[in-house]
Amino acid sequence: MTVTFAADGSSYQGLIDWPAVKAAGYGAGTEKITQGTGYLNPYWPANRAALRTAAGPEFVPGAYHYLTAGDGGGQADFFASSAGAIPGFVIWCDLERAPAGAQPSVADAHAFVSRLRMHYPAKRIGVYASASFTGTAPLTFADLLWTPHYVEGGGTPAELYKEVPADWWAPVGGLHPVLLQFSQSATVPGVPGVADVSAYRGTAAHMHAALLG
């Protein structure tokens, strides 16, 4: 089966050469924009421009919001006001355990996605979530699922993906994963340091259709 890889970044990676990521054969790149109602990634404007340069039939740019507890609608408003123009981007709501303090809920994610649809009525909006956090709660309010399970060690995505078992692609909350994030320590051309990487089961062109419709 053909597998196409995707990378994502945040302020931890700093400036990313997204055209170089595309040139290395990756089919998508996703950048963190916001967290909660007050944090904006300072590298977002430059990385947005780089993602727009890389965008094309075989490369999907993406943007995500790291959800915190409460006020999902207000977080969606903050994301929309901070994102700027993002035509051709897929949007993700990152629903995971917070490092400390109150944890975001599935209800918070539902409120975020519902409000965000008012800002971006024509866009696909996905949720990043794992069954270890959300359990059996339904996630079908989102259009797409991106789920994490991590292999150990570092290296290239092709090397690391060999360790991924088939059951990591199991549905979560009534959605089948379109992306599986399988490493937080991969080496990716154009990305400083190590990067989070994900897999799509299909070609880059198929990924484009799956993520953007």
C-alpha positions in Angstrom: 0.0 0.0 0.0 1.2 3.5 -0.9 1.8 5.7 2.2 2.3 9.5 2.0 3.7 11.4 4.9 2.8 14.7 6.4 4.7 17.0 8.9 3.5 19.5 11.4 5.1 22.3 13.4 4.7 24.9 16.1 6.9 27.5 17.7 9.1 24.7 18.8 10.4 24.3 15.3 10.4 28.0 14.5 10.6 28.9 10.8 9.9 25.9 8.5 10.9 25.7 4.9 7.6 24.2 3.7 8.5 24.2 0.0 11.5 22.0 1.0 9.2 19.7 2.9 7.0 19.4 -0.2 10.0 18.8 -2.5 11.1 15.9 -0.2 7.8 14.1 -1.2 5.6 15.0 1.8 1.9 15.5 1.0 0.8 17.9 3.7 2.1 20.4 6.3 0.2 21.7 9.3 1.2 24.7 11.5 -0.1 25.6 15.0 -1.7 29.0 15.0 -3.3 29.5 18.4 -3.9 28.0 21.9 -6.7 28.9 24.2 -7.9 32.5 23.8 -4.5 34.3 24.1 -1.6 32.5 22.5 -0.5 33.2 18.9 2.4 31.3 17.4 4.9 34.1 16.6 6.2 32.2 13.5 2.7 31.8 12.0 2.8 34.7 9.5 6.0 33.5 8.0 5.1 29.9 8.0 1.6 30.7 6.6 3.4 32.3 3.6 5.6 29.3 3.2 2.7 26.9 3.3 0.8 29.0 0.7 3.9 28.8 -1.5 4.0 25.0 -1.2 0.3 24.5 -1.7 -0.8 22.6 -4.8 -2.6 19.5 -6.1 -0.1 17.2 -4.2 0.5 19.3 -1.0 -2.2 20.3 1.5 -1.5 23.2 3.9 -3.1 23.0 7.3 -3.6 25.0 10.5 -4.5 23.9 14.0 -5.7 25.2 17.3 -4.6 23.7 20.6 -7.7 23.5 22.6 -7.8 24.4 26.3 -10.6 23.9 28.8 -13.8 25.9 28.4 -15.2 28.5 26.0 -14.9 26.5 22.8 -16.7 29.2 20.9 -14.5 32.0 22.2 -11.4 29.9 21.2 -12.8 29.5 17.7 -13.3 33.3 17.5 -9.7 33.9 18.5 -8.4 31.4 16.0 -10.4 33.0 13.2 -9.2 36.5 14.1 -5.6 35.3 14.3 -5.4 33.0 11.3 -5.7 35.6 8.6 -6.4 34.5 5.0 -6.1 30.7 4.7 -7.8 29.7 1.5 -7.1 26.1 0.6 -6.2 25.1 4.2 -7.7 22.3 6.2 -8.3 23.2 9.8 -7.8 21.0 12.9 -8.9 21.2 16.5 -6.2 19.6 18.7 -8.1 17.8 21.5 -5.6 16.3 23.9 -4.5 16.3 27.5 -3.2 19.7 28.6 0.2 19.7 30.3 -1.3 21.1 33.5 -4.6 22.4 34.9 -8.1 21.8 33.6 -8.5 19.5 30.7 -10.4 20.3 27.5 -13.5 18.2 26.9 -15.2 16.7 23.9 -18.0 19.3 24.5 -15.4 22.1 24.3 -14.2 20.6 21.0 -17.8 20.4 19.7 -18.4 24.0 20.6 -15.1 25.0 18.9 -16.0 23.2 15.7 -19.6 24.5 15.6 -18.5 28.1 16.0 -15.7 27.8 13.6 -18.1 26.6 10.9 -19.7 30.1 11.1 -16.3 31.6 10.3 -15.4 29.1 7.6 -18.6 27.6 6.2 -17.0 26.0 3.2 -14.0 24.4 5.0 -13.4 20.9 6.3 -12.7 21.0 10.0 -11.1 18.0 11.6 -10.3 16.9 15.1 -7.0 15.5 16.5 -7.9 13.0 19.2 -7.1 9.6 20.6 -9.3 7.0 22.2 -7.0 7.1 25.3 -8.3 10.6 26.0 -11.8 10.8 24.5 -12.9 7.2 25.1 -16.1 6.3 23.2 -17.4 9.8 23.1 -18.7 10.6 19.5 -16.5 12.8 17.4 -18.8 12.9 14.4 -19.3 16.6 14.7 -16.0 17.0 12.9 -15.4 16.1 9.3 -12.0 14.3 9.7 -10.1 12.5 12.3 -6.3 12.7 12.9 -5.2 10.3 15.7 -1.8 9.8 17.5 0.0 6.6 18.4 3.8 6.8 18.7 6.6 4.5 17.8 9.9 4.8 19.7 13.1 6.3 18.5 14.0 8.7 15.7 14.9 8.6 12.1 13.1 9.1 8.8 9.3 8.7 8.5 9.8 5.7 6.2 12.0 4.0 8.7 9.7 4.7 11.7 6.5 3.8 9.9 7.6 0.2 9.6 6.9 -0.2 13.3 3.3 0.9 13.0 0.7 -1.9 13.6 -2.5 -2.0 11.6 -4.7 -1.6 14.6 -3.5 1.9 15.2 -5.8 2.8 12.3 -8.9 1.8 14.3 -11.8 4.2 14.4 -12.2 6.6 17.3 -15.5 8.2 18.2 -17.3 7.0 15.1 -14.7 8.4 12.7 -12.0 6.5 10.7 -8.6 8.2 10.9 -7.6 10.0 7.7 -4.2 10.7 9.3 -2.1 8.8 11.9 0.5 10.7 13.7 3.1 8.1 14.6 6.2 9.9 15.7 7.3 13.1 17.5 11.0 12.7 16.7 11.4 12.3 13.0 13.9 13.9 10.7 12.2 16.0 8.0 14.0 18.1 5.3 13.2 21.8 5.8 12.2 21.4 9.5 14.7 22.5 12.2 15.3 19.8 14.8 12.9 16.9 15.0 9.3 16.9 13.9 5.9 15.3 14.4 5.0 13.2 11.4 1.9 11.5 10.2 0.9 9.0 7.6 -1.9 8.9 5.0 -2.7 5.6 3.3 -2.7 6.6 -0.3 -1.0 9.0 -2.7 -0.4 12.7 -2.2 -3.2 13.4 -4.7 -5.5 11.2 -2.8 -4.6 12.9 0.4 -5.4 16.3 -1.2 -8.9 15.0 -2.1 -9.5 13.4 1.3 -8.5 16.5 3.3 -9.9 19.2 1.1 -12.8 17.4 -0.6 
